[in-house]
Amino acid sequence: MSTSAIIFMAGSWTFVLGLTFWSFHRLLKDKEHFDPDGIGPKAPPKKGETEQ
């Protein structure tokens, strides 16, 4: 493989993995902790900014 092909492949994988981690981070940060067994918080979770 040529040097430019290796650089392109590394850049592509960096972009794909970065987008994946960013998406999971965005999905998981919207959830507030809620413990439905009665020991945790007394109020239900707030809706995230991406939820309707």
Phi, psi and omega in degrees: 000144179280166182296320180293327178292321178294319178296317179296317180296317179295319178295320179295314179295323177298317179296313182296313180292322177297317178295322178296310180295322178297317180296313179296321178298316181294321178291318186281333182284342180286342183271125174270151182290134176217130183247098188288357182277004175095351181271332185277211183299152181275342181254147176292165183293152174283151177288142177287168182292341180266353180270150180275000000 
